[in-house]
Amino acid sequence: MIHSDELLRARAQSPWGSPLLGPENERSEIRRVRVQLLLTIPLVVTNLLGITMALVLAGFVLPGPTMLSGRLMVINAIFVPLCVVTSLAVGVAWGTIDGLRSLRWATDPDHVPTPREQSLAVTAPRRLVLQQAALWTVGLASATVVYGIADPALIPKIMLATGAAAIVVCANSYLIAEFALRPTTARVLQADPGRHHGIGVFGRTMLSWFVGAGVPAFVSMIVAVWALADPSVSKSRLAVCMLCAGGSALVFGVLLMVQVTGATVAPIKGVRQALLRVENGNLDTEIPIYDGTELGDLQSGFNRMVKGLRERALIEDLFGKHVGHDVAMAAIASKPVLGGTETEAAALFIDIIGSTTMAATMPAPEIVAILNRFFDIVVDEVERHGGLLNKFEGDAALAVFGTPAPLADSAAAALSCGRAIQARLRDASDFDAGIGVAAGRVVAGNVGTHNRYEFTVIGDAVNEAARLCELSKGYEGRLLTSEATLTRAAESERAHWTLGDSVTLRGRLTETRLAQAL
């Protein structure tokens, strides 16, 4: 499995699906230059390949009169280079000026794009394709007129060769622009997640098929009709045309499929890597949304899912801190209902001695600090012994053992917890507390109303623990339990206690024999 550190480094190096697009924390000036280069260089190369394709088709492949005759030498030597250089220069300047105007806001990393700026950004690939189409249309018209004047028989060759090359160039230009502008698209989708742009996954796939298979097949059909209508077309020329059309389908089909597949796989791969980070427990994972198609919805949906998981984890954590982890997990695992069940459990009640005097003589911040240190000890020992801190009552607390999570010996766990708290409180110089422990049958469940209730424990054991806690404040050890509770605990725990006097606890009619820790 890929480690989280490696995934984090991978995302920092290629957050938009490719290392060519740079790291996420790259300076905006460097990113602008990077995007400009990623747009300009591939587009110039694509246009040069398109021009080469048109010249090869018109000069060597398609049937008809040759373009290499002496009377066309001037046109071939002057018009074609001039047309190529002019088109490339105009295309680069036009695209750069339009891009700078529409994407100037992207140089400010803190700027939130306006709706108009968003619209200009998401339509940039389409505008770039329209620019390419316009330039190729002008070139097609110019070449048709110039060569048509010299030899009208060349017009079909010029139109077919130039038109096929123009389609290939425009299709590649769209995919190149979508790739280079991913960082800008991410900014737009961050400002408006619901905004969609582009032709979608289906459109990209159909575009790849059309250029990689449709255009060569269309050219082959035209040549076949041409050969049927013109008996002068030789079998060898027809074979050359078919071979070239098939080669074009293979070459351009592969190039386009690589681009389309890369654009499709990159967002999916990013989501997969992010899922691995979530599996490893990193709920702070978030992926940039840079695809405005259905794949962008996948990226956005992942981020919403992880946000929901973070909120759920936060709620579970807060819920567990308020009612106890065991109660929280039981409530999450099943549908809580009002009411309770009778069970065997033990209760530990603890109350700070002298809290009234503290409140009257000490500032509130100091009292809060003392209470926090006190409850740190209590909660730590209760949880260590498998109990549940059921409720805080000002400067007192009630802990239960054996419910909702069952314990093999709840009485022994509560008695051991009481001794551990007593030992730690002896080291505290600024507060003291009485502790009472009792065990027996109790009713545990949810008490309240249908829209507001809490888990609580009710029964004689709870009342006895509260009375013993109150009584323990007058004993040196500050820790009391009853003989009945000791009889429910294991022998190993009873050995730490000694029996004492019998007293009648407040609210009771019979005597209770007390026991203190040794």
N, C-alpha and C positions, 0 to 999 in steps of 0.2 A: 504494500500500500504506500502511496506517496505521502511523505510526511507533511505536516502543516507548514513548517518553515519553508520547505521547497515550494509549496503551493503559493505561499505569500510572496516569495521572491519571484515566482513565475508571473503572478498577477502584477507585481510592481514593474516588471520588465515589459510585459505585453498585456496591459489591461484591456486593449481593444482587439484582441485576437491575433495580433501579429507583432513581432519585435520591430518590424519596419516602422511602426507607428509611434515608437518611443515609449518611455516610461510615463507613469501617471503624474509624477511630480516634476516633469520637464518644464523649463521656463517657457512662457508663452511666445517669446520672440523666436526661440529655437524651434518651437513646434510649428510656428507659422512658416518658417523657411522649410522645415521638413515636409509639411503638407504641400507647399508650393512645388518642391522638387518631385514629390510623389505624383503630383498631377502633371507637371510639365514634361518630365523626361519620358514616362511611359506613353503619354499622348503623342509626343513627337515621334517616338519609335513606332507606335501603332500606325501613325499616318504615313511614315516612310515605308512600312511594310505594305500598307494599302496601296500606295503609289506604285511600289514594285509589283504588286499583284496585278494592278491594272495594266501596267506596261507589258508584263509577261503575257497576260491574256490577249491583249490587243496586238502585240507584236509577234508572238510566236505560237499561240495556242488556237485561238478562234479562227475559223475559216474565213476566207475573203482575201482581198488584195493585201499585199504586204505593206507595212509602214516604213520599211527600211530602204525604200527606193530613193534614188538620187534627188528626185524633185521634191521629196519631203525632208531633205537633209536640213534645210534652214529651219523648218518648223521644229524638227526633232532636236536640233542643237541650240536653238534660242528660245522658242516658245515653251517647251516642256520644262527646262531648268528654271526659267523665269517664273512660270506658273507655280512650280513646286516651292521655290524659295519664298515667293510672295504669300502663298497660302499658309506656309508654316509660320512666317513672321506675323502675319495678320492674326492667325489663330492663337499664337502664344500671347501677343499683346492684348487681344480682345478678351481672352480667357483670364489673363492676369488682372486686367483693369476691372472686369466684372466681378471676379472673385474677391479682390481687395475691397471693392465697394460694398458687396453684400455680406462679407465675413469680417469686416473691420472690428466689430464688437468682440470677436473671439480672442483678440489680443489681450483683453482685460479679463483675468481669471475670475474676478469677483462680479463681473457684469451679468445680470440676468437678462437674456434677450427678450425684446418686445415681441408681440405677435407678428409684426411685419418682419422683423429680423429673423424670427423662426421660420416664417414662410419663405423668405429668400434663401435661407440656409438649406431647407429640406428640398427646395426645387432646383438647387445648384446643379446636380447631375443632369437633370432634364434640360436645363438651359445650356449646359455644356454640349450636350448631344445636338441640340438645335443649332448651336454655333457650328459644330462640325458638319452637320447636314447642310447648312447654308453655304459654307465654304466649298464643300464637295459639289453642291448643285451649281454654284458659279463656275467651278472648274469643269464640270461636265458640259455645261452650256458653252463655255469658251472653247473647249477642245472639240466639241461637236461642230461648232461653227467654223473654226479654223481648218480642221481636217476635212470637214464636209465641203468647203470651198475648193480645197485641193483635189479631193476625190470623194464624191458623194457615196461611193460604195463602202467607204470606211465608217460611215455613220453608225450602222448597226453594231460593228465591233466596238467602237468608242463608247457607245451608250451602254452596251451590255457589260463590258469590262469595267468601266468606271462606276456604273451603278452597283455591281456586285461588290467591288472594293469599298464603296461608300457605306454599304450596309454593314460589312464586317467591321469597319473602323468605328462607326457610330455605336454598334453593340458593345465593342470593347471599351469605348470611351465611357459609356454609362457604368459599366462594372468597375472600371478604374476609378472613376469619380466617387462612386459609393464607398470604395475601399479607402481612398485617401482622406475622405471627409468623415470618417468614423468618429474621431475626437470631437468634431463640431456637432455631429448628430447627437452624440452623447450629451452635450451641453443643452441642446434643444429639448431632448426627451427628458432631461432632468428638470427643466423648467415647465414642461408640459408633457407628462407621461402618456397622456391619451392621444397625442398627435401621431398620425401615421403618414408615411411617405413611401415612395418607391413603388416598384411593380410587384413586390411580394415574392415569396419562394416559388410559387407556381409561375409567375411571370418571368423570373430569372431562368427557370428550367426551360420554359418554352422559347425564350430568347436564345438560349444556348442551342436548342434543337434547330431553331429557324436558321441561325447563322451557320452552325456546324454541319447540318444535314440538309435543311430546306433550300438554302441558296445554291449549294453545289448541285443538288438535284434539279432545281429550276434551270440553272445554266445548262445542265446536261440535256434536259428536255428541249430547251430552245435550240441547242446545237443539233439535236436529233431532227427536229422539225426543219431546221435550216438545211441539213444534209438531204432530207427527203425532197425539199423544194428546189435545191440546187444540185444537179447531177455532177457538177464539177468538183464537189467536195469529195476528196479521195478517202479510201478506207484508212489509210495511214493517218491523215489529218483528224479523222473522226476518232481513231484510237487514241491519238495524242490528247484530244479534248477530253475524252472519257477518263484517261489516266490522270490528267491534271485536275479534273473535277473531283475524282476520288481522293487524290492526294490532298486537295484543299479541305475536303470533308474530314479527313483524318487529322491533319495538322490543326486547322482552326477549331475543329470539334474538341480536340484534346485541350487546347489552350482555353477555350471558353468553359469547358467542363471543370478545369482546374480552378478557374476563378469562381464559378458558381458553387462548386463543392466547398471551396475554401470559405466563401461568404456564408454558407449554410452550416458548416461544421464548427466554425469559430465560436459562435454564440453557444452552441450545444456543448462544446468542449469547456467553455468557461463555466457554464452551469454545472457540468459534471465535476469539475475541480472544486467549485464552491460547495457542492453537496458533500464531497469528501471532507472539507473543512468543518462543515456542520456535523458530520458523523463523528469527527474528533472532538466535538464539544465547543467549537468556536461559533457562538451565536452572534458574534459581531460581524460576521461575513456579509458583505454586500458587493454585488457585481455591477459594473457600469453598464447602462443600457445604451447601446450604440446602434442597434438595428431597428429601423422603424417598421419592419414587417411583422409577420406572425412570430418570428423568432424574438423580436423585441418584447412581445407580449409574454413569451416564455421567461425572458430575463426579468421583466417587471414582476411577473407572478412569483418567481423565486424570491425576489426581494420582499414582496408582501408576505410570503410564507414565513421567511426568517424573522421578519418583524413581528408576526403573530407568535412565533415560538419564543422570541425574546420577551414579549408581553406576558405570555403564559408562564415562562420561567420566573419573571418578576412577581407575578401574582402568586404563584406557588410559594416563592420565597417569603413574600410578605404574609401570606396566609399561614404558612408554617410558623413564622415568628409570632403571629398573634395567637394561634390556637394550638401550636405544637405540630411537629413534623408528622407524627403518627396519625393525629386527627386529620390533618390536611390530606395525607395520602389516602386515608380511608374515605374521606369525603369525595376526593377526585376519582377514586376507583369505583365508587358506587353512588347511587342517588340517595342523598341524605333525607331522612324523614324524621318528623317529630316523634318523641317517645324514647323509651329506653328498655334495657334488658338487665335482669339481675345476674350478677357475676361475683366471683371472689376477687377481692382487690385489697390493696393497702393504701393508706393515706398518710402523708407527711405534711404537717402544718408548721410553719416557721414564722416568727414575728420578732421584729427588732425591739429591744428593750430600751425604754427612754426616748422613744421617737417624739413624744409630745414636748419634752424639754428641748430636744434638738430643734424642733420647728420653731420654738419660741426664742431660742438664743442664737441660732445660726442663720446666715443668709441662705436664700433658696438655692443658689448655684452649688454651695457646699453640700447641702442636704441631698440634692440630686446626684452629685458625684459619689457620696457615701452610699446611697441606695444602689447606684449602678455597680459599684464594686461588690456590694453585698449580694446582689442578684447574679452577678457574674459567677460567684462561688456556688450559689444555690443551683443555678441552671446547669453549670458544668457537672456537678456531682449527680444531679438528678438524671441527666441524660447518660452519664457514664454508667449508671446503675440500671438503665433500661426503663426509667420512669418517664412520666409526662408532667411538665409544669403546666397544670391546668389553668390556673389564673393567678394574677397579681392583684393584691388588695392593698394599695397604698404602700405601707412598709411591711406587709406580710405576703405570704405566698402559700398556695396549696399545690402539692404534687401528688399524683396517683401512680400506683404501680399495679400492673396486671390488666389494665384496660386503657385504650382500646387494643393495644398490642399485648397479647397474653404473655405471662412470665411463669416459669416452672415453679418458682417460690417467691411470690410477690411480697410476702411478709418479710422474708430474709433480705430481699433487695431493698425494701424501705428502711429496715433497721440498719443495714450496712451503710446506706446513704446518709442516714441521720448521724451515724458515728463519724463518717468522713467529713460532713459539713461542720460538725462540732470541732473536729481537730483543726480544720482550716480557720474557723472563726477565732480560735484561741490565739492565732498569730496576728489577728487584726486588732489594732489598739484603739480604733476610733468608733467601734460599734460592737454590740453584743446582741444575742438573740436567743429566744426560747424555742425549743423544738419538741413537738409531740408526734408520736407515731402510733397508728392503730390499724388493725386489719380485720376483715370480716366480709359479710355479704353486703353489697351495695347495688344501687341502680345507676347504670351509666347510659347516657344517651343525650339526645338533643332536646333542649328545653327553650321555649320561647313561642314565637308565632311563625306562621308559614313564610313570612318575608324577612324575619330577623330572629335567629336563634343561635345558641352556642352549645358546645359540648360541655357537660358537667357531670359530676358524680355526687349522688345523694345517698345518705344512709347513716346508720349508727356509727360506723367506723370513722366517717368524716367528722361527725360531731365529737366523737371521743378524742380524735387527734387534735381538734381545736381546743378542747377543754384541757387536755394534757399539755399543750403548748402554753396555755395561759398559766397553768400550775407550775410548769418547769421554770418559770422566771424566778421563783423563790428557792430553787435548788441550785447547788453549786455547779453541778455538771451541765445545767441548762438543757438537759435532754431526758425525756421521760417516755415510757411506753407502758403497756399493761401486761399482766401475766397471760391473759387470753391471747394477746398478739404473739407473745413468745412461744406459746404452745403450737402456733401455726407455722413457725419458722423451723428451719433445719437445725440440728444439734450443733453444727459448726458455728452458726450465728448465735445461738442461745448461750454459748460459752463466753461470749463477750459481755454478758449482762448479769446483773444481780438483782434479786427481788428485794423489795422494801416494804414500806407501810401500806396499809389499805385505807383508802379515802373514798368519800362519796363525792363524785364530780358534780358540778353545778348542772341542775336539770335532770339528775338521775336519782333513782330510789334505792339502788343497791350499791354496795361498795365495790370499788375497783382496786385491785392490788397493783401497786406501782412497781416499775423496774427501771433501774438506771444502768448506763453503760459503765463498765469497769474503767 
